[in-house]
Amino acid sequence: MTETRTPPGPADPAAPGTGAGFRAGGARAATGRRADRGERGAARRTPVGSRWAPYVLVAPFFLFFGAFGVFPLAATAWTSLHRVELTAPAEAEWAGLHNYARLLDDAFFWNALVNTVVIGVLSTVPQLLLALGVAHLLDVRLRGRGLFRVVALAPYATSVAAATLVFALFYGRDNGMANWALGVAGLAPVDWQNGPWASKLAVSSIVVWRWTGYNALIYLAAMQTVPRELYEAAALDGASRWRQFLHVTLPGLRPAILFTVLVSTIGATQLFGEPLLFGSGAGASGGADHQFQTLGLYLYEQGWVNLHLGRAAAIAWAMLVILVVLFGAVRLLRGVLARGGRTS
């Protein structure tokens, strides 16, 4: 029996056990090690420059916030604990909580608080309801919608001084257009600046006129994010336009509504320009009988008319505490209602 031998073929360069294979594998391994060392070196070098980059970018905001936000709050809190006069701000006398305790027995403070709440309700509720209606009309595909949106935003861009002076002429007792319209309707004229309720309605109307368009554009932007498929499904189910608005539009507007209620409440608490300019010659007193003096006006009167900076600072912090307590109570009530809804 003859044994056949296969002639040796060319060596496989990549086959294990051959010299060429070892050399190629060694070259790849060396290349991989160099790449790994390069990546590790880059990984060690990159964080040195990028680690502090986010902090550098946000540092200007925190610097300005600390200078114009935190520091004034802290300085106002410190001033509220002292007897300080505007004529001698460096001569501060420690008073503790005396300025806050004095507010509890101050009839003018409580009058300003009641006026602020009344004017806030009279201006915020109609303002947001009108803004919803205007936004719903602007959401319809009308010709020239851009022009209507500009017109809706024009009162917001108007100066508060100009708007209030025009409304003061409009509500003039002798020659105002409001009383002229009442006379045409056969009604008696109204003293809009001195009446206890008429003056509050007049000031509230200025706020409604200035801020309705602003809130309407916020609602309009939120309405355009509601999926149109929901309206089509509701229409197929036989829902009318009113039911579509109640069950599709309003739930989609909930975040926007909460935002506008929050901002309007804060603005109503800080109301200052409209009542200051509406009472011609009354200044910070808010009318002859303080009938429309708000907390903002009372703060200004104490600090810059009566020159009591300590009392003015205490009023400012009292306004902040009122807002915090109000929003905390609303949040707590929402939590209680949500738990009650889940249990039922």
Secondary structure, DSSP 8 states (H G I E B T S, - for coil): ------------TTSTTSHHHHHHHHHHHHHHHHHHHHHHHHHHHHHHHHSSHHHHHHHHHHHHHIIIIIHHHHHHHHHHTEEEETTEEEEEEE-TTHHHHHHHT-HHHHHHHHHHHHHHHHHHHHHHHHHHHHHHHHHS--TTHHHHHHHHHHHHHS-HHHHHHHHHHHT-TTT-HHHHHHHHTT-----TTTSHHHHHHHHHHHHHHHHHHHHHHHHHHHHTTS-HHHHHHHHHTT--HHHHIIIIIHHHTHHHHHHHHHHHHHHHHT--HHHHHHSTTTGGG-STT-TT--HHHHHHIIIIIS-BHHHHHHHHHHHHHHHHHHHHHHHHHHHHHHHHHHH-
